[in-house]
Amino acid sequence: MRTPSVLFVCVKNGGKSQMAAALMRQIVGDAVAVHSAGTKPGRALNAESRASVEEVGASMAGEHPKPIDPALLDSVDRVVVIGDEAVIESPGTAPVEVWETDEPATRGIEGAERMALIRTDITERVITLAMELTGQPPEHAILYRRVVADLIDRFRGVVDEDEVRAAVREAHAALVGRTRVMNFLPVLVERYAKEQLMAQTQADGRASKPLPELLFVCVHNAGRSQIAAALARHLSGGRVNVRSAGSAPVGEINPVVAQVLAERGVPIPDAYPKPLTDRVVRAADVIVTMGCGDECPFVPGKRYEDWAVADPNGADLATVRRITDDIQVRITGLLAELLH
């Protein structure tokens, strides 16, 4: 599947176009190829612009002002010119739209307050464009705003609003390129963002951990780690908290794995593959890896176990049943140790 692309343009490519690009990358990850350029590029990024996007978890790291590449101009799917001062002399074949952004300086507003207002204006436009480029209906933007509002209420007094927004955008970026059914994406984004926020607050001591935290990791988070997490949750009777993740997650759970777990009375209708993050590693008490090698970050003081379990990917039903038997024996032993 071809990756859509967008080019943001302003005059100097040090401020607004870089902000738009940074915010788009934060929201869509690698699901969209994001570029920026200037009609008369300056020498450096605007420090206030950089600080403003960093406040909401986006980043201009590694970026610098650059001129418009004619070849890129001809190859992108969309060109967005920010402000009426930038004029593209030789536009390519891609559709060009102009964003007449707010300029608070005309009202005497300067400094960080000015940049926050500009960022808010650009963010709303970026979100709308992100929905279009990733093939989502416009109303999904409303759903994501509702997700942010709900999580702000859920974590009020523990997590600030910008951190919640960043977590939701990170969740969207992590999942949008892997989810095959876009209608379900807002629900998955909410679950994933909530899980990441819980892990973050546990890792840095803002939230307590009343139960042992187990993390199961494999490559795709579609087979072994999902089996282990489902069995640990089921066999513990809710006496442990369980997470799973993948070093290179795929789009959906292995259907044979889901079938075998259902045979054992352990359905996983809400499970979905998700990427491994430093947050969930730092929040865990026990980290069990299965075939992901050195991809799992090492945090001193954590208990690590590496289980040599066969990969169910591509295996037949009988083989997946044997793999599940193997994992169940290991889970039983681990729970006996932790819950004695």
C-alpha positions as CSV (number, residue, x, y, z in Angstrom):
1,M,0.0,0.0,0.0
2,R,1.4,3.4,-1.0
3,T,2.2,5.9,1.7
4,P,0.5,9.3,1.2
5,S,2.7,12.4,1.4
6,V,2.4,16.1,2.2
7,L,4.7,19.1,1.9
8,F,4.3,22.1,4.2
9,V,5.7,25.4,2.9
10,C,6.2,28.8,4.4
11,V,8.8,31.5,3.6
12,K,11.7,30.7,5.9
13,N,10.9,27.1,6.8
14,G,12.0,27.9,10.3
15,G,8.6,28.3,12.1
16,K,5.1,27.6,10.9
17,S,5.8,25.0,8.2
18,Q,8.2,23.2,10.6
19,M,5.5,23.3,13.3
20,A,2.9,21.8,11.0
21,A,5.3,19.1,9.9
22,A,6.3,18.2,13.5
23,L,2.6,18.1,14.6
24,M,1.7,15.9,11.6
25,R,4.5,13.5,12.3
26,Q,3.4,13.3,15.9
27,I,-0.1,12.4,14.9
28,V,0.4,10.0,12.0
29,G,3.9,8.5,12.6
30,D,5.1,6.8,9.5
31,A,1.6,6.4,8.0
32,V,2.2,9.6,6.0
33,A,5.5,10.9,4.5
34,V,5.8,14.4,5.9
35,H,8.1,17.1,4.4
36,S,8.6,20.9,4.8
37,A,10.4,23.6,2.9
38,G,10.7,27.3,2.4
39,T,10.4,29.6,-0.6
40,K,13.3,31.7,0.9
41,P,14.7,29.4,3.6
42,G,16.5,31.0,6.5
43,R,19.5,29.7,8.4
44,A,18.0,28.2,11.6
45,L,14.8,27.0,13.1
46,N,12.8,29.5,15.2
47,A,13.6,28.7,18.8
48,E,10.1,29.7,20.0
49,S,8.4,27.5,17.4
50,R,10.6,24.5,18.5
51,A,9.8,25.1,22.2
52,S,6.1,25.4,21.5
53,V,5.7,22.1,19.8
54,E,7.9,20.4,22.4
55,E,5.4,21.5,25.0
56,V,2.8,19.2,23.4
57,G,5.2,16.3,22.8
58,A,6.1,17.0,19.2
59,S,9.6,17.5,18.0
60,M,11.7,19.3,15.3
61,A,14.8,17.3,16.2
62,G,17.1,16.8,13.2
63,E,15.2,19.4,11.1
64,H,16.6,22.5,9.4
65,P,15.4,25.1,6.9
66,K,15.6,23.9,3.3
67,P,14.5,25.1,-0.1
68,I,11.7,23.5,-2.2
69,D,12.9,20.5,-4.1
70,P,11.2,20.5,-7.5
71,A,11.2,16.7,-7.7
72,L,9.6,16.5,-4.3
73,L,7.0,19.1,-5.3
74,D,6.0,16.9,-8.3
75,S,5.8,13.7,-6.2
76,V,3.8,14.6,-3.1
77,D,0.1,14.1,-2.8
78,R,-0.6,17.5,-1.1
79,V,1.1,20.8,-0.8
80,V,0.1,23.1,2.0
81,V,1.3,26.7,1.9
82,I,1.1,28.4,5.4
83,G,0.4,32.1,5.2
84,D,-0.1,34.3,2.2
85,E,3.5,35.5,2.1
86,A,4.9,32.3,0.6
87,V,4.4,32.0,-3.1
88,I,5.5,28.8,-5.0
89,E,6.8,30.0,-8.4
90,S,6.5,26.7,-10.2
91,P,3.9,24.6,-8.5
92,G,3.9,20.9,-9.3
93,T,1.0,18.6,-10.1
94,A,-0.1,18.1,-6.5
95,P,-3.1,20.0,-5.2
96,V,-2.1,23.1,-3.4
97,E,-4.0,24.7,-0.5
98,V,-3.3,27.8,1.5
99,W,-3.8,28.1,5.2
100,E,-4.4,31.6,6.2
101,T,-3.3,31.2,9.8
102,D,-4.0,33.5,12.7
103,E,-1.3,36.0,13.6
104,P,-1.6,37.1,17.2
105,A,1.2,39.7,16.9
106,T,-1.3,41.9,15.0
107,R,-3.2,42.0,18.3
108,G,-0.1,42.8,20.4
109,I,0.3,39.2,21.6
110,E,3.9,38.1,21.6
111,G,6.3,35.4,23.0
112,A,5.1,32.0,24.3
113,E,1.4,33.1,24.3
114,R,1.6,34.0,20.6
115,M,3.3,30.7,19.7
116,A,0.6,28.7,21.7
117,L,-2.2,30.4,19.7
118,I,-0.4,29.7,16.4
119,R,0.2,26.1,17.4
120,T,-3.5,25.6,18.3
121,D,-4.6,27.1,15.0
122,I,-2.2,24.9,13.0
123,T,-3.0,21.8,15.1
124,E,-6.7,21.9,14.2
125,R,-5.9,22.1,10.5
126,V,-3.3,19.4,10.7
127,I,-5.7,17.0,12.5
128,T,-8.3,17.6,9.7
129,L,-5.7,16.9,7.0
130,A,-4.4,13.8,8.9
131,M,-7.9,12.3,8.9
132,E,-8.0,12.7,5.1
133,L,-4.6,11.4,4.3
134,T,-5.0,8.3,6.5
135,G,-8.4,7.5,5.0
136,Q,-10.5,8.3,8.1
137,P,-13.9,10.0,8.0
138,P,-13.8,13.7,9.2
139,E,-15.9,12.8,12.2
140,H,-13.1,10.8,13.7
141,A,-11.4,14.1,14.6
142,I,-14.4,14.7,16.9
143,L,-14.0,11.3,18.4
144,Y,-10.3,11.9,19.1
145,R,-11.1,15.2,20.8
146,R,-13.6,13.3,23.0
147,V,-11.0,10.7,23.8
148,V,-8.6,13.5,24.9
149,A,-11.3,15.1,27.1
150,D,-12.3,11.8,28.7
151,L,-8.7,10.9,29.5
152,I,-8.0,14.4,30.9
153,D,-10.9,13.8,33.3
154,R,-9.7,10.3,34.0
155,F,-6.2,11.4,34.9
156,R,-7.0,14.9,36.4
157,G,-4.6,15.9,39.1
158,V,-2.1,13.2,38.0
159,V,-1.3,13.9,34.4
160,D,-1.4,17.4,32.8
161,E,-3.5,18.1,29.7
162,D,-0.6,18.4,27.3
163,E,0.7,15.0,28.4
164,V,-2.7,13.5,27.7
165,R,-2.8,15.0,24.2
166,A,0.7,13.8,23.5
167,A,-0.3,10.3,24.6
168,V,-3.4,10.2,22.4
169,R,-1.4,11.5,19.4
170,E,1.4,8.9,20.0
171,A,-1.2,6.2,20.2
172,H,-2.8,7.3,17.0
173,A,0.6,7.4,15.3
174,A,1.5,3.9,16.5
175,L,-1.8,2.3,15.4
176,V,-3.0,4.1,12.3
177,G,-0.6,2.4,9.9
178,R,-1.4,-1.1,11.2
179,T,-5.1,-1.0,11.7
180,R,-7.1,-2.5,8.9
181,V,-10.6,-1.5,10.0
182,M,-10.5,2.3,10.5
183,N,-13.9,2.4,12.1
184,F,-12.4,0.7,15.2
185,L,-9.3,2.9,15.3
186,P,-10.6,5.6,17.8
187,V,-11.5,2.9,20.3
188,L,-8.1,1.3,20.0
189,V,-6.4,4.7,20.3
190,E,-8.3,5.4,23.5
191,R,-7.3,2.0,25.0
192,Y,-3.7,2.3,24.0
193,A,-3.3,5.9,25.2
194,K,-4.9,5.0,28.6
195,E,-2.6,2.0,29.0
196,Q,0.5,4.1,28.2
197,L,-0.6,6.8,30.6
198,M,-1.2,4.3,33.3
199,A,2.2,2.8,32.7
200,Q,3.9,6.2,32.7
201,T,2.3,7.2,36.0
202,Q,3.2,3.9,37.6
203,A,6.8,4.1,36.3
204,D,7.4,7.5,37.7
205,G,5.6,7.0,41.0
206,R,2.5,9.2,40.4
207,A,0.2,6.1,40.6
208,S,0.5,3.1,42.9
209,K,0.8,-0.5,41.7
210,P,-1.5,-2.6,43.9
211,L,-0.9,-5.7,41.8
212,P,2.3,-7.2,40.3
213,E,2.8,-5.9,36.8
214,L,3.7,-8.5,34.1
215,L,4.8,-7.6,30.6
216,F,5.0,-10.2,27.8
217,V,6.9,-9.3,24.7
218,C,7.3,-11.1,21.3
219,V,8.0,-9.8,17.8
220,H,4.5,-9.3,16.3
221,N,2.4,-9.2,19.5
222,A,0.0,-11.4,17.6
223,G,0.8,-14.9,19.0
224,R,3.1,-15.8,21.9
225,S,2.8,-12.7,24.0
226,Q,-1.0,-12.5,23.4
227,I,-1.3,-16.2,24.6
228,A,0.8,-15.5,27.6
229,A,-1.0,-12.3,28.6
230,A,-4.4,-13.9,28.1
231,L,-3.5,-17.0,30.2
232,A,-1.8,-15.0,32.9
233,R,-4.9,-12.7,33.2
234,H,-7.3,-15.7,33.2
235,L,-5.3,-18.1,35.5
236,S,-4.4,-15.4,38.1
237,G,-8.1,-14.5,38.7
238,G,-7.3,-10.9,38.4
239,R,-4.5,-10.9,41.0
240,V,-1.9,-9.6,38.5
241,N,-2.0,-6.8,36.0
242,V,-0.9,-7.9,32.5
243,R,0.4,-6.1,29.5
244,S,1.7,-7.3,26.2
245,A,3.6,-5.7,23.3
246,G,5.6,-6.4,20.2
247,S,9.0,-5.2,18.9
248,A,7.5,-5.2,15.4
249,P,3.7,-5.5,15.8
250,V,1.4,-6.4,13.0
251,G,-2.2,-5.6,12.1
252,E,-4.2,-8.3,13.9
253,I,-4.1,-11.2,16.3
254,N,-3.2,-14.6,14.7
255,P,-6.7,-16.1,14.2
256,V,-5.5,-19.6,15.1
257,V,-4.2,-18.3,18.4
258,A,-7.6,-16.7,19.1
259,Q,-9.3,-20.0,18.2
260,V,-7.1,-22.1,20.6
261,L,-7.6,-19.6,23.4
262,A,-11.4,-19.7,22.9
263,E,-11.3,-23.5,23.1
264,R,-9.9,-23.1,26.6
265,G,-12.5,-20.5,27.7
266,V,-10.1,-17.6,27.3
267,P,-11.5,-15.4,24.5
268,I,-9.6,-12.3,23.6
269,P,-12.1,-10.1,21.7
270,D,-10.6,-6.9,22.7
271,A,-6.9,-7.8,22.2
272,Y,-4.9,-6.1,19.5
273,P,-1.2,-5.9,18.5
274,K,0.6,-2.8,19.9
275,P,4.2,-1.6,19.9
276,L,6.6,-1.9,22.8
277,T,7.4,1.3,24.6
278,D,9.8,2.3,27.3
279,R,6.8,3.2,29.5
280,V,5.5,-0.3,29.8
281,V,8.9,-1.7,30.4
282,R,9.6,0.7,33.3
283,A,6.2,0.0,34.8
284,A,6.6,-3.8,34.8
285,D,7.9,-5.9,37.7
286,V,8.5,-9.0,35.5
287,I,9.3,-8.8,31.8
288,V,9.0,-12.0,29.8
289,T,10.5,-12.0,26.3
290,M,9.8,-14.6,23.6
291,G,11.9,-14.4,20.5
292,C,12.4,-10.6,20.3
293,G,16.1,-10.7,21.0
294,D,17.6,-7.4,22.0
295,E,14.7,-5.3,21.0
296,C,13.3,-5.0,24.5
297,P,14.9,-2.1,26.4
298,F,16.9,-3.1,29.5
299,V,16.0,-1.3,32.7
300,P,18.2,-2.1,35.7
301,G,16.4,-3.6,38.7
302,K,13.7,-5.3,36.6
303,R,13.3,-9.0,36.5
304,Y,13.7,-10.4,33.0
305,E,12.9,-13.9,31.7
306,D,13.4,-15.1,28.2
307,W,11.2,-18.1,27.2
308,A,12.3,-20.3,24.3
309,V,8.8,-20.8,22.9
310,A,8.0,-21.8,19.3
311,D,6.4,-19.1,17.1
312,P,2.8,-19.9,16.2
313,N,3.0,-17.7,13.1
314,G,2.0,-19.9,10.1
315,A,1.6,-23.0,12.3
316,D,-1.4,-25.3,12.1
317,L,-4.0,-25.8,14.8
318,A,-2.4,-28.8,16.5
319,T,1.0,-27.0,16.7
320,V,-0.6,-23.8,18.2
321,R,-2.3,-26.0,20.8
322,R,1.1,-27.5,21.8
323,I,2.6,-24.0,21.9
324,T,-0.2,-22.9,24.1
325,D,0.3,-25.9,26.4
326,D,4.0,-24.9,26.7
327,I,3.2,-21.3,27.6
328,Q,0.4,-22.4,30.0
329,V,2.9,-24.5,32.0
330,R,5.3,-21.6,32.2
331,I,2.6,-19.2,33.2
332,T,1.3,-21.5,35.9
333,G,4.8,-21.7,37.4
334,L,5.4,-18.0,37.2
335,L,2.1,-17.2,38.9
336,A,2.7,-19.8,41.6
337,E,6.0,-18.0,42.4
338,L,4.5,-14.5,42.4
339,L,1.3,-15.3,44.2
340,H,2.4,-17.8,46.9
